[in-house]
């Protein structure tokens, strides 16, 4: 179960998660279900017309291992969203159906070279097809692809198997049932002792603090910056 932060302006930002196992061949499926829709309170004095729409959003798709976590932002990912659109090569088109709360969405990745629908991704809702098989862009074909979920102001349940919540009209292995020969697993970078480092730089205004931070992050990519400018970049 995945839920985003939704206080202090974070309700305007998209959250995301990527699986650590990607597919290189075969046909596999994973499921997502919206189990809660949130409506965070808006700041006093704000205007409804200034609230980014839609307030709730779900994106489900596949991306390469090193792509940005946010689906559709680069050519390294494809996705369907809860507004009924499909995004590939950063082009968003109406190709599916809207996704609502309590509906089970299944995303099928077909990398079986023997299949007539090879190198495609398809969307199913409650076990019923709701999109044509969408061809993967040339830049994604032949690369390991990892399940990715983006969500805003919703709580989602993600199911990698082995039992599907909504049966499909054909046999298809879940990601949990994937054969070793079809899979690529990303090694965990979590500390062995479970402890993480937090660094609080201290500096004077207009004395080069952000320049120092840029240099430090370039030399230490394992750190993530949390600041006003970082949030502006995310938004």
C-alpha positions in Angstrom: 0.0 0.0 0.0 1.4 3.4 -1.0 0.2 6.8 0.2 1.6 10.3 -0.5 2.3 13.2 1.9 -0.5 15.7 1.5 0.2 18.5 4.0 1.9 21.9 3.6 1.6 22.2 -0.2 2.7 18.6 -0.9 -0.8 17.8 -2.1 0.2 19.6 -5.4 3.2 17.2 -6.0 3.2 13.7 -7.5 4.7 10.8 -5.6 6.2 7.8 -7.2 7.7 4.3 -6.7 9.6 2.0 -9.0 9.9 -1.8 -8.6 13.3 -3.3 -8.2 12.6 -6.1 -10.7 12.3 -5.4 -14.4 11.4 -7.6 -17.3 13.6 -8.4 -20.3 11.3 -11.0 -22.1 8.1 -12.9 -21.8 4.6 -11.5 -20.9 3.9 -10.3 -17.4 1.4 -8.3 -15.4 1.0 -6.2 -12.3 -2.1 -4.6 -10.7 -2.9 -1.3 -9.0 -6.1 -0.3 -7.2 -7.1 3.1 -5.8 -8.3 2.4 -2.2 -8.7 6.0 -1.0 -9.1 9.4 -2.6 -7.9 12.4 -0.5 -9.1 16.0 -0.5 -6.6 18.0 1.5 -7.7 21.3 2.9 -6.5 24.3 0.9 -4.8 27.3 2.5 -7.2 30.0 3.8 -7.8 32.8 1.3 -6.9 30.7 -1.7 -9.0 30.6 -4.9 -10.4 27.3 -6.2 -9.5 28.3 -9.8 -5.8 28.3 -8.8 -5.8 24.6 -7.6 -4.1 22.4 -10.1 -6.5 19.9 -11.7 -7.1 17.0 -11.5 -6.7 16.9 -7.7 -6.3 13.2 -7.7 -4.1 11.4 -10.3 -2.8 7.9 -10.9 -0.2 6.9 -13.5 0.8 3.3 -14.1 3.5 2.3 -16.5 7.0 1.0 -17.2 10.4 2.7 -17.3 14.1 2.0 -17.6 16.1 1.5 -14.5 17.9 4.9 -14.7 14.9 7.0 -15.9 13.3 9.7 -13.8 10.8 8.4 -11.3 8.0 10.5 -12.9 6.3 8.8 -15.8 6.0 10.6 -19.1 8.6 13.2 -18.3 11.2 11.7 -20.7 11.3 9.2 -23.6 12.5 6.5 -21.1 9.0 5.6 -19.9 5.4 4.9 -21.0 2.2 5.1 -18.9 -1.5 5.1 -18.7 -3.2 7.6 -16.4 -6.5 7.9 -14.5 -7.8 10.5 -17.0 -7.8 7.8 -19.8 -4.6 8.9 -21.5 -1.5 7.1 -22.7 1.9 8.7 -22.8 4.9 7.6 -24.9 7.8 9.7 -26.2 6.4 12.5 -24.0 3.2 12.6 -26.2 0.0 12.2 -24.2 -3.1 11.0 -26.1 -6.6 9.7 -25.1 -6.2 5.9 -25.6 -7.8 4.3 -22.6 -10.6 4.8 -20.0 -10.8 6.7 -16.8 -9.8 4.9 -13.7 -11.8 5.3 -10.5 -11.6 4.2 -6.9 -12.0 0.5 -6.2 -11.3 -0.5 -9.8 -8.5 -3.0 -10.3 -6.2 -1.9 -13.1 -3.8 -4.4 -14.7 -0.9 -3.4 -16.9 0.3 -6.2 -19.2 3.9 -5.9 -20.6 4.3 -8.2 -23.6 8.0 -8.8 -24.5 7.4 -12.2 -26.0 9.0 -12.1 -29.5 6.8 -14.9 -30.7 3.6 -13.0 -29.9 1.7 -11.0 -32.5 1.6 -8.2 -29.9 5.3 -8.3 -29.0 6.8 -5.1 -27.5 3.4 -3.7 -26.4 1.7 -2.6 -23.2 -2.0 -3.0 -22.6 -4.4 -1.8 -19.9 -7.2 -3.9 -18.3 -9.8 -2.7 -15.8 -11.5 -5.2 -13.6 -10.2 -8.0 -16.0 -11.6 -6.3 -19.1 -9.4 -4.9 -21.8 -9.8 -1.1 -22.0 -7.0 -0.2 -24.5 -5.5 -1.6 -27.6 -2.0 -3.0 -27.3 0.2 0.1 -27.4 3.5 -0.3 -29.1 6.6 0.5 -27.1 8.8 3.3 -28.5 11.9 2.2 -30.4 14.0 3.6 -27.6 12.5 1.2 -25.0 12.5 -2.0 -27.0 15.2 -4.4 -26.0 15.8 -2.8 -22.6 14.8 -4.1 -19.2 11.5 -2.3 -18.1 10.5 -1.8 -14.5 6.9 -1.2 -13.2 6.4 2.4 -12.0 3.5 4.0 -10.1 2.9 7.7 -9.7 0.1 9.0 -7.5 -1.3 12.3 -6.1 -3.8 12.6 -3.3 -4.7 8.9 -3.5 -3.8 5.8 -1.6 -3.0 2.8 -3.9 -2.6 -0.9 -3.5 0.0 -2.5 -5.7 -0.1 -6.2 -6.5 2.8 -8.1 -8.1 1.2 -11.5 -7.6 1.2 -14.4 -7.5 -2.6 -14.2 -7.3 -4.4 -11.5 -9.3 -7.2 -9.4 -7.8 -9.1 -9.5 -11.1 -8.5 -12.4 -13.4 -7.5 -11.7 -17.0 -9.2 -13.4 -20.0 -5.9 -15.2 -20.8 -3.0 -16.8 -18.9 -0.3 -14.3 -17.9 2.4 -14.6 -15.3 2.6 -11.9 -12.6 5.8 -10.1 -11.9 6.2 -12.2 -8.8 6.0 -15.4 -10.9 8.7 -14.1 -13.4 11.3 -16.7 -14.4 14.9 -15.7 -13.6 15.8 -15.7 -17.2 13.2 -13.0 -17.9 14.2 -10.8 -15.0 16.7 -8.1 -14.0 16.9 -7.3 -10.3 18.3 -4.0 -9.1 20.5 -4.6 -6.0 19.4 -2.8 -2.9 21.4 0.2 -1.8 19.9 0.3 1.7 22.6 0.5 4.5 23.2 -2.9 6.1 22.6 -1.5 9.5 19.4 0.3 8.4 20.8 3.7 9.4 20.9 6.7 7.0 23.0 9.9 7.1 21.4 13.4 7.2 23.6 16.4 6.5 22.6 19.9 7.6 24.8 22.5 5.8 25.2 25.8 7.7 26.2 29.0 5.8 25.7 32.7 5.5 23.3 34.3 2.9 24.9 35.1 -0.4 28.1 33.4 0.5 28.0 30.5 -2.0 26.0 27.9 0.0 24.1 26.7 -3.1 27.3 26.6 -5.1 28.8 24.4 -2.4 25.7 22.2 -2.4 25.9 21.7 -6.2 29.5 20.7 -5.9 28.8 18.4 -3.0 25.9 16.7 -4.7 27.9 16.1 -7.9 30.6 14.3 -5.8 28.1 12.5 -3.6 25.1 11.5 -5.7 23.8 9.2 -3.0 22.4 12.3 -1.2 19.1 14.0 -2.1 18.7 17.7 -1.5 15.7 18.9 0.5 15.2 22.7 0.1 12.9 25.4 -1.4 14.8 25.2 -4.7 14.5 21.4 -4.8 10.8 21.6 -4.2 10.5 24.2 -7.0 12.3 21.9 -9.3 10.1 18.9 -8.4 7.0 21.1 -9.0 
